[in-house]
Amino acid sequence: MASTLTANAELEKIADGEEENTWGGVQRTTLDEIDKLTCGVLNVAVGGAIDVTLTRTQWLNSVLTFSGAISANINVIFPTIDKPWTVKNTTTGAFTVTAKTVSGTGSVITQGNWAIIHADATNVVEVAELGPTGVFTTLGVGLAYTEGTLHVRTADAGGGTAATTADDVVIENNAAVGVTLLSPNNVVARYNFGDPENNEAGFIQYDHSSDTMLFGVSAATRARISSGGIFFIAESANTKMTIGLTINQGTADDEILALKASDVTHTFTTQAEADTFGEMHKQAAAGGGLEIAGYSTSNVALQMQGHADATDIADTDTTADVGVILFDAFEDTGTSRQAVTAGNIFCIRNGSTARFLLKEDGELHLGSTTLVTLSDDKNDVELLRAFDHDKAARGAKGLIRSKWDEFVRYNKADLIEAGILGKDGEDGSEGLWNLTQHIQLLNGATWQLYTALQETQERLALTERKLAALPS
C-alpha cells in the first residue's frame, strides 16, 4: 500500500511497510511542516502590479506578512483548501491587497493591519481584523466579519445593514434576536453611557432585588418602572397608585404635561409654545391644584365629553343624583375630605371676571354688565306668554290656554327682537333661550303689573270718593 497525503496541508501519511529505513527522514520533513502549520511565520514579498500565487512552502506557514511597494490593486492567491491564516499587510502604495482563491472571492487586507482569514475550500473570508499591533479592530462571530466592529450572527437576517451610527456591535438572526444579561436575583444589571467627563452620564438598570427598571440621565435616575407597572418620572413611590403614571415636578411651576401637533400654530405663545394644543400645570405655585389649558386657532379650544350607557343614565331629580358629566367639590377635614360647608363650589369666568357662580347650598349667581333694558313699548306679560306659546310650538307640553291668550300680540320674532330667544341657525338648529334676559323680562313684567295695580287702586279710590260724595 502506497503512502498518501492529508486533504488540506498535503502531509505525507506513511503506509504500513513503506519507507523502510527512510521513514525517519519523512518524519522529520512532516514535523517541520507541522511546525510551519502551527508556528511558522513568513514574509512574502509582493510588489508592482502583479498578482502573487503562494507556493505550498509559503502557504504552509500559519502567519504570513506581505511587504513591498505596490502600484496597483493586487491579489494574493491562496490554495483552495480548508485552512485559517493570520496575515498582515505591510505594503506601501495607495492600493489594496486581496487574499483570495484562484476562482473564488476574497477579502481585502487593510494596509498596516493584521487579519485572521479563512479559506473554506471555495473562498477566502475575513474572520476578524486586528490593528497594527494585533489588537482586534473587527470580529465576526458565527460568520465571516461583514460589518461593524463586532458582528454576531446566529443566522442571516435576509438583508439589511446596520446604520453607521450604531454598528459597533451588530447582532443578527433570522428569527427573534436579543441580548441577555444574566445575574443573581439580588443584584443589578446595567448598561452605562459614558463620556470623558462622566463614565455613567446615562444608564439603563434593572434591579433584580426589587424588580424595578431605572433610566438615568445626567448621572441621576430620572424615570423608573416598578414591578407593579407604575411609571415614575422624577419620583420613586406612590402608595395611592397600582398601575399608572406618576410625575413629580419638584418646585417647577410650568407645564407638567404638554400635547403638541405639527399642524397647530396658535398665537398664545406667552402661555405655551405655538404647536402646543393642550397642557396641564399647577393652578397655584405652592398651593397646587390642576389647571388644564387648550389652545386653538378655531372656535373651540377645550372640549369635555362624557359617554355613558343609555340604559344606565340617571333620570331623577334628587340631591343624590349624578349626570353623564359630573363635577364634585370637596373641602379638607385634615387628612380626608367632606362636602363644602360654605362658599363657592363652581365658577365660570370670562378672563378674570366671574359670570356664573354656584354656592354650596345651590344658590346660583349670574354676573352680566350687558343686560339690555327692555323697551316700555311692549307688554312684558304678553312677551312672557308669547315665550310659552313658542315652547308649545316647539313640542313642550303642559300649556293651558285661556280666552286671554287671544289677546297676546307677540310671537317668536318679537322674542328674538327682545333678546329672549336667539335666532335659529341656517342649519336648522334652534336659537337658545337667554336666561338673564328672561329674568330681566320677569322683572319688567312684575313692575308693569305693579304699576297697573297701583293705577287701578288709584282709580278705585277716586271712584269710591266720588260715590261717597253723591247725595244719599
C-alpha positions as CSV (number, residue, x, y, z in Angstrom):
1,M,0.0,0.0,0.0
2,A,1.5,3.4,-1.1
3,S,1.8,6.4,1.2
4,T,-1.0,9.1,0.9
5,L,-1.3,12.8,1.6
6,T,-3.6,14.7,4.0
7,A,-6.6,16.5,2.4
8,N,-5.6,20.1,3.2
9,A,-1.9,20.5,4.1
10,E,-0.8,17.6,2.0
11,L,1.3,16.0,4.7
12,E,2.6,12.5,3.9
13,K,0.9,9.6,5.6
14,I,3.3,6.7,5.6
15,A,1.6,3.4,4.7
16,D,2.4,0.2,6.5
17,G,5.6,-1.3,5.2
18,E,6.6,1.9,3.3
19,E,9.8,4.0,3.6
20,E,11.8,1.2,5.2
21,N,15.0,2.5,6.6
22,T,14.0,6.1,5.4
23,W,10.9,6.8,7.5
24,G,13.0,8.9,9.8
25,G,13.6,11.4,7.1
26,V,10.0,11.5,6.1
27,Q,9.0,12.0,9.7
28,R,11.4,14.9,10.1
29,T,10.0,16.6,7.0
30,T,6.5,16.1,8.2
31,L,7.3,17.5,11.7
32,D,8.9,20.6,10.1
33,E,5.8,21.1,8.0
34,I,3.6,20.7,11.1
35,D,5.8,23.3,12.8
36,K,5.1,25.7,10.0
37,L,1.4,25.0,10.1
38,T,1.3,25.8,13.8
39,C,4.1,28.3,14.4
40,G,5.5,29.3,11.1
41,V,5.9,33.0,10.3
42,L,6.9,34.0,6.7
43,N,7.2,37.3,4.9
44,V,6.1,37.1,1.3
45,A,7.5,39.8,-1.0
46,V,4.9,41.4,-3.3
47,G,5.3,44.4,-5.5
48,G,4.3,46.3,-8.6
49,A,1.0,45.4,-10.1
50,I,1.4,41.6,-10.3
51,D,-0.7,39.0,-8.5
52,V,1.2,36.5,-6.4
53,T,0.3,32.8,-6.1
54,L,1.5,31.3,-2.9
55,T,3.6,28.1,-3.1
56,R,3.0,25.3,-0.7
57,T,6.2,26.1,1.1
58,Q,4.7,29.6,1.7
59,W,1.1,28.9,2.5
60,L,2.0,26.1,4.9
61,N,3.0,28.8,7.4
62,S,0.3,29.9,9.9
63,V,1.4,33.5,9.8
64,L,2.1,35.4,6.6
65,T,3.1,39.0,6.1
66,F,3.1,40.8,2.7
67,S,5.6,43.5,2.0
68,G,6.7,45.6,-0.9
69,A,5.7,48.7,-2.9
70,I,2.6,48.1,-5.0
71,S,1.5,50.2,-7.9
72,A,-1.9,48.7,-8.4
73,N,-4.6,46.6,-6.6
74,I,-3.2,43.1,-6.4
75,N,-4.4,39.6,-5.4
76,V,-2.5,37.1,-3.3
77,I,-3.8,33.6,-4.4
78,F,-4.3,31.1,-1.6
79,P,-4.9,27.3,-2.2
80,T,-8.4,26.1,-2.5
81,I,-8.3,24.2,0.8
82,D,-10.0,24.5,4.2
83,K,-7.5,26.4,6.4
84,P,-7.1,29.6,8.5
85,W,-4.2,32.0,8.4
86,T,-3.1,35.1,10.3
87,V,-1.9,37.7,7.8
88,K,-0.6,41.3,7.8
89,N,-0.4,43.8,5.0
90,T,2.8,45.9,5.3
91,T,2.9,47.0,1.7
92,T,3.2,50.7,0.7
93,G,1.3,52.5,-2.0
94,A,-2.3,53.6,-2.1
95,F,-3.6,50.3,-3.4
96,T,-5.2,47.1,-2.0
97,V,-4.1,43.6,-1.3
98,T,-6.8,41.0,-1.6
99,A,-6.5,37.4,-0.2
100,K,-8.5,35.0,-2.4
101,T,-8.5,31.6,-4.0
102,V,-7.9,31.3,-7.7
103,S,-11.5,31.2,-8.7
104,G,-13.4,32.3,-5.6
105,T,-14.0,35.6,-3.8
106,G,-11.6,37.2,-1.4
107,S,-11.1,39.7,1.4
108,V,-9.2,42.9,1.3
109,I,-6.4,43.1,4.0
110,T,-6.3,46.6,5.3
111,Q,-2.9,48.2,4.8
112,G,-0.9,48.2,8.1
113,N,-3.2,45.8,9.9
114,W,-3.3,42.2,10.9
115,A,-6.3,40.0,10.0
116,I,-7.5,36.5,10.6
117,I,-8.7,34.9,7.4
118,H,-10.1,31.5,6.5
119,A,-10.2,29.6,3.2
120,D,-13.3,27.4,3.1
121,A,-12.3,25.4,0.1
122,T,-14.0,27.9,-2.1
123,N,-13.5,31.5,-1.0
124,V,-11.3,33.4,1.4
125,V,-13.2,35.3,4.1
126,E,-12.0,37.6,6.9
127,V,-12.9,36.3,10.3
128,A,-11.5,39.3,12.2
129,E,-9.5,42.4,11.6
130,L,-6.7,43.3,14.0
131,G,-4.9,46.6,14.3
132,P,-1.2,47.1,13.6
133,T,-0.3,45.7,17.0
134,G,-2.6,42.7,16.7
135,V,-5.5,44.0,18.8
136,F,-8.9,43.2,17.4
137,T,-10.5,46.0,15.4
138,T,-13.3,44.0,13.9
139,L,-14.6,40.5,14.7
140,G,-17.2,38.2,13.3
141,V,-18.9,35.5,15.5
142,G,-20.8,32.8,13.7
143,L,-19.8,34.3,10.3
144,A,-17.0,35.9,8.4
145,Y,-16.9,39.5,9.5
146,T,-19.0,41.7,7.2
147,E,-19.9,45.0,9.1
148,G,-19.5,47.0,12.3
149,T,-16.8,46.3,14.8
150,L,-18.2,43.1,16.4
151,H,-20.8,41.2,14.2
152,V,-22.5,38.3,16.0
153,R,-24.7,36.2,13.7
154,T,-26.9,33.3,14.6
155,A,-28.5,33.2,11.2
156,D,-28.6,35.5,8.2
157,A,-31.4,38.1,8.7
158,G,-32.0,38.1,4.9
159,G,-30.8,41.6,4.1
160,G,-30.2,45.0,5.5
161,T,-27.2,46.5,7.1
162,A,-26.6,48.3,10.4
163,A,-26.6,52.1,10.4
164,T,-23.1,53.5,10.6
165,T,-24.2,55.5,13.7
166,A,-24.8,52.2,15.5
167,D,-22.6,49.5,14.1
168,D,-20.0,48.9,16.8
169,V,-21.9,45.8,17.8
170,V,-24.2,44.1,15.3
171,I,-26.3,41.1,16.4
172,E,-28.2,39.3,13.7
173,N,-30.6,36.4,13.4
174,N,-33.3,35.3,11.0
175,A,-35.9,35.0,13.9
176,A,-36.2,36.7,17.3
177,V,-32.9,38.3,18.3
178,G,-31.8,39.6,21.6
179,V,-29.1,40.2,24.3
180,T,-29.4,38.8,27.8
181,L,-27.6,39.9,31.0
182,L,-27.7,37.0,33.5
183,S,-27.0,37.7,37.1
184,P,-28.1,36.5,40.6
185,N,-31.5,37.7,41.8
186,N,-30.3,40.2,44.3
187,V,-28.0,42.4,42.2
188,V,-28.4,44.9,39.4
189,A,-27.8,44.5,35.7
190,R,-26.8,47.8,33.9
191,Y,-26.0,49.4,30.7
192,N,-23.9,52.6,31.1
193,F,-23.5,55.5,28.6
194,G,-20.3,57.4,29.4
195,D,-18.1,60.2,28.1
196,P,-14.7,61.7,29.1
197,E,-16.3,63.7,31.9
198,N,-18.7,61.1,33.3
199,N,-18.5,57.4,32.9
200,E,-22.2,57.0,33.8
201,A,-23.7,60.1,32.2
202,G,-26.7,57.9,31.3
203,F,-27.7,54.4,32.2
204,I,-30.4,51.7,32.0
205,Q,-30.5,49.5,35.0
206,Y,-32.6,46.6,36.2
207,D,-32.7,45.9,40.0
208,H,-33.4,42.2,40.5
209,S,-33.9,42.7,44.2
210,S,-36.9,45.0,43.7
211,D,-37.8,44.1,40.1
212,T,-37.5,47.7,39.1
213,M,-36.2,49.2,35.8
214,L,-34.4,52.6,36.2
215,F,-33.4,55.1,33.5
216,G,-30.7,57.6,34.2
217,V,-29.8,60.9,32.5
218,S,-27.0,63.3,33.6
219,A,-25.8,60.7,36.1
220,A,-29.1,60.7,38.0
221,T,-32.2,58.4,38.0
222,R,-34.9,60.3,36.0
223,A,-37.5,57.6,35.5
224,R,-38.3,54.1,36.7
225,I,-40.9,51.4,36.2
226,S,-42.0,49.5,39.3
227,S,-42.6,45.8,39.4
228,G,-46.4,46.5,39.6
229,G,-46.4,48.6,36.4
230,I,-46.2,52.2,37.7
231,F,-44.1,54.5,35.5
232,F,-42.4,57.2,37.6
233,I,-40.8,60.4,36.4
234,A,-38.6,62.1,39.0
235,E,-40.3,60.0,41.7
236,S,-39.9,56.6,43.2
237,A,-43.1,55.8,45.1
238,N,-46.9,56.4,45.1
239,T,-48.9,54.4,47.7
240,K,-52.2,55.6,46.1
241,M,-51.4,54.1,42.7
242,T,-51.4,50.5,41.5
243,I,-50.8,50.9,37.8
244,G,-50.3,54.3,36.0
245,L,-48.0,57.3,35.6
246,T,-46.6,59.4,38.4
247,I,-44.7,62.7,37.7
248,N,-43.0,64.8,40.3
249,Q,-42.4,68.3,39.0
250,G,-40.4,69.4,42.0
251,T,-40.6,73.1,42.5
252,A,-41.3,73.9,38.8
253,D,-44.5,75.8,38.1
254,D,-44.7,75.4,34.4
255,E,-46.2,72.7,32.2
256,I,-46.2,69.2,33.7
257,L,-47.7,67.7,30.6
258,A,-47.9,69.2,27.1
259,L,-49.6,67.9,24.0
260,K,-48.3,69.0,20.6
261,A,-49.1,68.7,16.9
262,S,-47.0,69.8,13.9
263,D,-50.1,71.2,12.1
264,V,-51.0,73.5,15.0
265,T,-49.7,77.1,15.1
266,H,-51.6,79.3,17.6
267,T,-50.7,82.8,18.7
268,F,-50.8,82.3,22.5
269,T,-47.0,81.9,22.7
270,T,-46.8,83.8,26.0
271,Q,-48.7,80.9,27.6
272,A,-47.5,77.9,25.5
273,E,-45.3,77.1,22.5
274,A,-47.1,77.6,19.2
275,D,-47.5,73.9,18.4
276,T,-48.9,73.0,21.9
277,F,-52.7,72.4,21.7
278,G,-53.1,71.3,25.3
279,E,-51.2,71.3,28.5
280,M,-51.6,70.8,32.3
281,H,-49.9,72.7,35.1
282,K,-50.3,73.7,38.8
283,Q,-53.1,76.1,39.4
284,A,-51.2,77.8,42.2
285,A,-47.4,77.7,42.6
286,A,-47.2,76.4,46.2
287,G,-50.9,75.7,46.7
288,G,-51.3,73.1,44.0
289,G,-54.5,72.4,42.1
290,L,-54.7,71.4,38.4
291,E,-55.1,73.8,35.5
292,I,-55.9,72.4,32.1
293,A,-55.5,74.7,29.1
294,G,-56.3,74.2,25.4
295,Y,-55.0,76.4,22.6
296,S,-56.7,76.6,19.2
297,T,-57.0,78.7,16.1
298,S,-60.6,77.6,15.6
299,N,-63.7,78.4,17.7
300,V,-63.2,75.6,20.3
301,A,-60.1,75.3,22.5
302,L,-61.2,72.9,25.2
303,Q,-64.0,70.3,25.0
304,M,-65.1,67.8,27.5
305,Q,-67.2,64.8,26.6
306,G,-68.9,62.1,28.7
307,H,-70.1,58.8,27.1
308,A,-72.5,56.6,29.2
309,D,-74.6,53.6,28.7
310,A,-78.0,54.9,27.7
311,T,-79.8,52.2,29.8
312,D,-78.0,53.4,33.0
313,I,-78.2,57.3,32.7
314,A,-79.9,58.8,35.8
315,D,-83.2,60.5,35.1
316,T,-84.4,61.5,38.6
317,D,-84.2,64.9,40.4
318,T,-82.8,64.4,43.9
319,T,-79.7,65.6,45.8
320,A,-78.2,62.1,45.4
321,D,-78.3,62.2,41.6
322,V,-75.5,62.1,39.1
323,G,-75.1,63.1,35.4
324,V,-73.2,61.9,32.3
325,I,-70.7,64.7,33.1
326,L,-70.2,65.0,36.9
327,F,-68.3,67.7,38.9
328,D,-67.7,67.1,42.7
329,A,-66.5,69.8,45.1
330,F,-64.9,69.0,48.5
331,E,-63.1,70.7,51.3
332,D,-60.5,69.1,53.6
333,T,-61.1,67.7,57.0
334,G,-57.4,67.4,58.0
335,T,-56.4,64.1,56.2
336,S,-59.6,63.4,54.3
337,R,-62.5,65.4,52.7
338,Q,-66.1,66.4,53.0
339,A,-68.7,68.4,51.1
340,V,-68.1,72.1,51.0
341,T,-69.9,73.6,54.0
342,A,-69.7,77.3,53.0
343,G,-68.6,79.1,49.8
344,N,-68.4,78.8,46.1
345,I,-68.2,75.3,44.5
346,F,-68.4,76.2,40.8
347,C,-67.4,79.3,38.8
348,I,-67.3,80.2,35.2
349,R,-65.3,83.3,34.3
350,N,-64.6,85.5,31.3
351,G,-60.9,86.1,31.6
352,S,-60.7,87.0,35.3
353,T,-64.4,88.2,35.7
354,A,-66.9,85.8,37.3
355,R,-70.0,85.4,35.2
356,F,-71.6,82.2,36.7
357,L,-71.3,81.2,40.3
358,L,-72.8,78.3,42.2
359,K,-72.8,78.3,46.0
360,E,-72.6,75.2,48.2
361,D,-76.3,75.5,49.1
362,G,-77.4,75.5,45.5
363,E,-77.7,79.3,45.1
364,L,-77.0,80.4,41.6
365,H,-75.4,83.8,40.9
366,L,-75.1,85.4,37.4
367,G,-73.0,88.3,36.5
368,S,-73.6,90.5,33.5
369,T,-72.6,94.0,32.5
370,T,-74.5,94.0,29.2
371,L,-78.1,93.4,30.3
372,V,-80.4,95.3,28.0
373,T,-83.3,97.1,29.5
374,L,-86.5,96.1,27.7
375,S,-88.4,98.7,25.8
376,D,-91.5,100.1,27.5
377,D,-93.5,99.9,24.3
378,K,-94.2,96.2,24.8
379,N,-96.3,94.4,27.3
380,D,-93.8,92.2,29.2
381,V,-96.5,89.9,30.5
382,E,-97.6,89.3,26.9
383,L,-94.0,88.6,25.9
384,L,-93.8,86.0,28.7
385,R,-96.9,84.4,27.4
386,A,-95.5,84.5,23.8
387,F,-92.5,82.6,25.2
388,D,-94.8,79.9,26.5
389,H,-96.6,79.8,23.1
390,D,-93.2,79.3,21.3
391,K,-92.2,76.5,23.7
392,A,-95.5,74.8,22.9
393,A,-94.9,75.2,19.2
394,R,-91.5,73.5,19.7
395,G,-93.2,70.5,21.3
396,A,-93.2,71.4,25.0
397,K,-96.2,70.0,26.9
398,G,-98.3,71.5,29.7
399,L,-99.5,74.8,28.3
400,I,-103.1,75.5,29.5
401,R,-104.7,78.1,27.2
402,S,-107.5,80.5,28.2
403,K,-109.5,83.2,26.4
404,W,-106.9,85.7,27.3
405,D,-104.4,84.0,25.0
406,E,-106.3,85.5,22.1
407,F,-105.1,89.0,23.2
408,V,-101.4,88.1,23.1
409,R,-100.0,90.3,20.4
410,Y,-96.4,89.0,20.2
411,N,-94.7,86.0,18.6
412,K,-91.2,84.4,18.2
413,A,-89.9,87.3,16.1
414,D,-90.7,89.7,19.0
415,L,-89.0,87.4,21.4
416,I,-85.9,87.4,19.2
417,E,-86.0,91.2,18.9
418,A,-86.2,91.5,22.7
419,G,-83.2,89.2,23.1
420,I,-85.2,86.4,24.9
421,L,-84.5,83.9,22.1
422,G,-81.6,83.6,19.8
423,K,-82.1,83.3,16.0
424,D,-82.3,79.8,14.6
425,G,-79.3,78.6,12.7
426,E,-79.1,78.3,9.0
427,D,-78.5,74.6,9.5
428,G,-81.9,74.2,11.3
429,S,-80.6,74.4,14.8
430,E,-82.8,76.2,17.3
431,G,-81.9,79.5,18.9
432,L,-81.1,79.3,22.6
433,W,-83.0,80.8,25.5
434,N,-81.4,83.8,27.1
435,L,-81.9,83.2,30.8
436,T,-80.5,86.6,32.1
437,Q,-82.7,88.5,29.6
438,H,-85.6,86.4,30.6
439,I,-85.0,87.3,34.3
440,Q,-85.0,91.0,33.1
441,L,-88.3,90.3,31.3
442,L,-89.8,88.9,34.5
443,N,-88.6,92.0,36.4
444,G,-90.2,94.2,33.8
445,A,-93.4,92.2,33.8
446,T,-93.6,92.4,37.6
447,W,-93.0,96.1,37.6
448,Q,-95.6,96.6,34.8
449,L,-98.2,94.6,36.9
450,Y,-97.3,96.6,40.0
451,T,-97.8,100.0,38.3
452,A,-101.0,98.7,36.6
453,L,-102.2,97.6,40.1
454,Q,-101.3,100.9,41.6
455,E,-103.1,102.8,38.9
456,T,-106.2,100.5,39.3
457,Q,-106.2,101.2,43.1
458,E,-105.9,104.9,42.5
459,R,-108.9,104.8,40.1
460,L,-110.9,102.7,42.6
461,A,-110.1,105.1,45.4
462,L,-111.2,108.0,43.2
463,T,-114.4,106.2,42.3
464,E,-115.1,105.5,46.0
465,R,-114.6,109.1,46.9
466,K,-117.0,110.2,44.1
467,L,-119.6,107.7,45.2
468,A,-119.3,108.8,48.7
469,A,-119.9,112.4,47.7
470,L,-123.2,111.6,46.0
471,P,-126.5,112.6,47.9
472,S,-127.9,109.7,49.7
